[in-house]
Amino acid sequence: MKTDEFDFILPESLIAQKPISKRDESKLMIVDRKNGKIEHTRFSNIIDYLEKGDILVLNDTKVIPARLYGAKQETNAAIEILLLNNISEDTWKCLVKHAKRIKKDDIITFGDGLLKAKCMEVEEEGIRILKFTYEGIFYELLEKLGTMPLPPYIKEKLEDKNRYQTVYAKNRGSAAAPTAGLHFTKDLLEKIKKKQIQVCYITLHVGLGTFRPVNVEDVTKHKMHSEFYQMKKETAQILNQAKLEGKRIISVGTTTTRTLETIINKYNKFCECEGFTDIFIYPGYKFQAIDALITNFHLPKSTLLMLVSAFSSKEIILNAYNEAVKNNYRFFSFGDAMFLK
């Protein structure tokens, strides 16, 4: 299976540079994943496509100001890092720009020394394990020194950083937002609950595994970076009961999907657990956890496009993407949504 098979032509003008004024006024494409039939509506109407008894699963991760600009202590060379995974209390797996400048035992300083990081390990592809030292509270320093790690295709400044958070964001640790969830408002979620649709949560801290480009010709040779996930007992019980009763489990986003599929593959059921996943879902994968998926429109040749193609078919998804281009849908993080039913 070739990476080029997941390419499509996307006019640059359709790459959303900022969020729409009201979250749930984005466009929504309804796609029957079996036959490819397409409908066009607004996201606020998602409730009309949800049924009493459905289970909606959301990723409650919260994006942190994970991009830090500092300097190498010895040479004062500029260093940019992106926090990826919190390995232990003050130790993080990080992506370092111009990583060759940072070797084991090197120290990076941020904010005139308010925050320092020592390189503990050197890994491939620009990854470094950094141990931070500071006075005070780490996340408060991050708020002061860090910036929101918007994807590189977003060139405009984000006026309201809360628009790169879901309204239900709770557990800090992501380097990127689970963007399918950005369309929900608190009012819409309340309406969904009133329709007797259960809403439950998992956590997956979005890191490099989700948005790292596929740079190999053969899809199967791509390696995902691991990301931390967690499922609470209450969510596991709701999902296991849904399986017993044949209710639809609707995943909001590819991060939620990867978490649910990881857990059911590992334990043959849903359960209270946490760990790291590097699951890579592409066509040929047999889904066990989910019955429907709400997602955004993804980058050409990306692992996310491969995942949605696996859930439907490559032909149906690429046809839907071509329809989205024709109908001026907005793409990527701040773009419009698709419901694969």
C-alpha positions in Angstrom: 0.0 0.0 0.0 1.6 3.3 -1.2 1.5 6.6 0.7 0.8 8.4 -2.6 -2.6 6.5 -2.8 -3.8 8.8 0.0 -3.0 12.1 -1.8 -5.5 14.6 -3.0 -5.4 18.2 -4.5 -6.3 20.8 -1.9 -6.4 24.5 -2.8 -4.4 26.5 -0.2 -7.4 28.9 0.2 -9.4 26.0 1.9 -6.9 25.6 4.8 -8.7 27.3 7.7 -6.5 29.9 9.3 -8.7 30.8 12.2 -11.8 29.3 13.9 -15.3 30.1 12.7 -17.1 32.7 14.9 -19.4 30.1 16.5 -18.1 26.6 17.1 -21.2 24.7 16.0 -21.8 26.7 12.8 -19.1 24.9 10.9 -20.2 22.8 7.9 -20.9 19.1 8.5 -20.7 16.4 5.9 -22.7 13.3 6.6 -21.2 10.2 4.9 -22.6 6.7 4.8 -19.4 4.8 5.2 -20.9 1.7 3.5 -22.2 3.2 0.3 -20.7 6.7 0.2 -23.9 8.7 0.1 -23.3 12.3 1.1 -25.4 14.9 2.8 -24.5 18.5 3.7 -25.6 20.3 6.8 -24.3 22.4 9.8 -22.6 21.0 12.8 -25.4 22.2 15.1 -27.6 19.7 13.3 -25.4 16.7 14.4 -28.1 16.0 17.0 -30.5 15.0 14.2 -28.2 12.2 13.2 -27.7 10.9 16.8 -30.2 8.4 18.2 -31.5 7.8 21.7 -29.2 5.3 23.3 -26.1 6.2 21.4 -22.8 6.7 23.3 -20.7 9.7 22.4 -17.1 9.4 23.4 -14.9 12.5 23.7 -11.2 13.1 24.4 -11.0 15.5 27.4 -7.2 16.3 27.0 -6.2 19.9 27.4 -3.6 21.6 25.2 -0.7 23.1 27.1 1.5 26.0 25.9 3.9 23.3 24.8 6.3 25.3 22.5 9.2 26.9 24.4 11.9 29.2 23.0 15.2 29.2 24.9 19.0 29.1 24.5 21.7 26.6 24.9 23.5 27.6 28.1 27.1 27.2 26.8 26.8 29.0 23.5 23.6 31.0 23.8 22.4 29.3 20.5 18.6 29.7 20.0 16.7 26.5 20.8 13.0 25.7 20.2 11.4 22.7 21.8 8.0 21.1 21.8 6.8 19.1 24.9 5.4 15.8 23.8 5.1 13.2 26.6 5.4 13.7 30.4 7.5 10.7 31.3 7.8 11.4 35.0 7.2 14.4 37.2 9.7 16.8 35.7 11.0 14.7 32.8 9.5 15.1 29.3 10.0 13.6 25.8 10.5 16.7 23.6 11.0 17.5 19.9 13.9 19.8 19.5 14.4 22.0 16.4 18.0 21.9 15.2 18.4 19.0 17.5 22.0 18.4 16.6 22.9 21.4 18.8 21.7 19.5 21.9 23.7 16.5 23.2 23.6 14.6 26.4 24.1 16.7 29.6 23.6 20.0 27.6 21.5 22.6 29.4 18.8 24.8 27.8 17.6 27.9 29.7 14.2 29.6 29.2 12.9 33.0 30.4 16.3 34.2 31.7 16.8 31.0 33.7 13.3 30.8 35.3 13.2 27.3 33.7 16.1 25.1 32.8 16.2 21.7 31.1 19.0 19.2 31.1 19.3 16.7 28.2 19.2 13.2 29.8 19.0 11.1 26.6 19.4 11.6 22.8 16.9 9.8 20.6 16.4 9.8 16.8 14.3 12.2 14.7 15.1 15.2 16.9 13.7 13.7 20.1 15.4 14.5 23.4 14.6 13.5 26.9 14.8 16.6 29.0 14.6 17.0 32.8 13.4 20.4 33.9 14.4 22.4 37.0 12.5 25.5 38.3 11.1 27.2 41.3 7.3 27.3 41.7 4.7 25.4 39.7 5.7 24.0 36.3 2.4 24.6 34.5 2.3 28.2 35.8 5.7 28.8 34.3 4.5 27.2 31.0 1.6 29.7 30.9 4.2 32.5 31.3 6.9 31.2 29.0 5.3 28.9 26.5 3.1 29.4 23.4 0.2 27.3 22.0 1.7 24.9 19.5 -0.5 25.6 16.5 0.2 23.4 13.4 2.7 24.9 10.9 -0.1 25.3 8.2 -1.8 27.9 10.4 0.0 31.2 9.7 -2.4 33.7 11.4 -2.1 34.6 15.0 -4.8 33.0 17.2 -6.7 35.9 19.0 -8.4 33.7 21.6 -6.3 30.7 22.7 -9.4 29.0 24.2 -10.5 28.4 20.6 -7.8 25.8 20.4 -9.3 24.0 23.3 -12.5 22.0 23.4 -15.2 23.3 25.8 -14.7 20.1 27.9 -10.9 20.1 28.0 -9.8 19.0 31.4 -6.6 16.9 31.7 -3.5 18.9 30.8 -0.8 17.4 28.6 -1.5 17.7 24.8 0.8 19.3 22.3 -2.2 19.6 19.9 -6.0 19.8 20.2 -8.3 16.9 19.4 -9.8 19.0 16.7 -13.0 17.1 16.0 -14.2 18.2 19.4 -13.7 21.9 18.7 -17.2 22.0 17.1 -19.1 21.2 20.3 -20.6 23.9 22.5 -21.8 23.4 26.1 -25.4 24.1 24.9 -25.1 21.5 22.1 -23.8 18.9 24.5 -26.7 19.6 26.9 -29.2 19.1 24.1 -27.5 15.8 23.1 -27.7 14.6 26.7 -31.4 15.6 26.9 -32.0 13.3 23.9 -30.8 10.4 26.1 -27.5 10.1 24.4 -24.8 9.2 26.9 -21.6 11.3 26.8 -18.4 9.9 28.3 -14.7 10.7 28.2 -11.3 9.2 27.6 -7.9 11.0 27.7 -5.3 10.8 25.0 -2.5 13.5 25.1 -1.9 14.3 21.5 1.7 14.2 20.7 4.0 13.5 17.7 2.2 10.2 16.8 -0.9 12.0 15.7 0.6 14.6 13.4 4.0 13.3 12.3 4.0 13.1 8.5 4.4 9.8 6.7 7.8 10.0 5.0 8.0 6.4 3.7 6.7 5.2 0.3 5.2 2.0 1.8 2.4 2.8 4.4 3.2 -0.3 6.4 6.7 0.9 7.1 5.6 4.0 9.0 6.2 4.0 12.7 4.0 5.9 15.1 5.3 7.7 18.2 3.6 6.7 21.4 1.1 8.8 23.2 -0.3 8.6 26.7 -3.9 7.5 27.2 -6.2 6.9 30.1 -9.7 5.4 30.6 -11.7 5.7 33.8 -13.9 3.0 35.3 -17.1 4.9 34.6 -16.4 5.2 30.9 -15.4 1.5 30.7 -18.6 0.4 32.3 -20.8 2.6 30.0 -19.0 1.2 26.9 -19.1 -2.4 27.9 -22.8 -2.1 28.6 -23.3 -0.5 25.2 -21.6 -3.4 23.5 -23.8 -5.9 25.4 -26.9 -4.0 24.3 -25.8 -3.4 20.7 -25.8 0.4 21.1 -23.8 2.6 18.8 -20.5 3.8 20.1 -19.7 7.1 18.3 -16.1 8.3 18.6 -15.4 12.0 18.4 -12.0 12.3 16.7 -9.2 10.0 15.6 -7.5 10.4 18.9 -10.5 8.9 20.7 -10.7 6.2 18.1 -7.1 5.2 18.5 -7.5 5.0 22.3 -10.7 2.9 22.2 -9.2 0.5 19.6 -6.0 0.2 21.6 -7.8 -0.8 24.8 -10.2 -3.3 23.2 -7.3 -4.9 21.3 -5.3 -5.2 24.4 -7.9 -6.4 26.9 -10.8 -7.7 24.6 -13.1 -5.3 26.5 -13.1 -1.8 27.9 -11.5 -1.4 31.3 -10.0 1.2 33.7 -6.4 1.6 32.5 -3.7 3.9 31.3 -0.6 3.5 29.2 1.0 4.5 25.9 -0.2 3.7 22.5 1.5 3.7 19.1 -1.4 2.1 17.2 -1.4 2.8 13.5 -4.7 2.2 11.8 -4.8 2.0 8.0 -6.9 0.1 5.4 -7.2 -3.6 6.2 -7.6 -2.9 10.0 -10.7 -4.5 11.6 -12.5 -2.1 13.9 -13.8 -3.6 17.2 -14.6 -0.6 19.4 -16.5 2.0 17.4 -19.6 2.2 15.2 -19.5 5.8 13.9 -16.9 8.6 13.8 -17.0 12.4 13.9 -13.8 13.8 12.5 -12.3 16.8 10.7 -10.8 16.9 7.2 -7.2 15.8 7.3 -3.9 16.4 5.5 -3.1 14.5 2.3 -1.0 11.4 2.9 -1.5 11.6 6.7 -2.0 8.8 9.2 -5.4 10.4 10.0 -6.6 10.2 6.4 -5.5 6.5 6.4 -7.5 5.9 9.6 -10.7 7.3 8.2 -10.1 5.4 5.0 -9.8 2.2 7.0 -13.1 2.9 8.7 -14.9 3.4 5.4 -12.9 2.9 2.2 -10.2 4.8 0.4 -12.5 5.4 -2.6 -15.4 6.7 -0.5 -13.3 9.0 1.6 -11.3 10.5 -1.3 -14.6 11.0 -3.1 -16.0 12.8 0.0 -12.9 14.9 0.1 -13.3 15.9 -3.5 -16.9 16.9 -2.7 -15.7 18.9 0.2 -13.3 20.8 -2.0 -16.0 21.5 -4.6 -18.3 22.8 -1.8 -15.6 25.0 -0.2 -15.4 23.1 3.1 -12.6 24.4 5.4 -9.8 21.9 6.1 -7.6 20.8 9.0 -7.6 22.0 12.6 -10.0 24.9 12.4 -11.9 23.4 9.5 -15.3 21.7 9.0 -16.4 18.3 10.1 -17.5 14.9 8.8 -19.8 12.3 10.4 -19.0 8.8 9.2 -22.1 6.8 10.1 
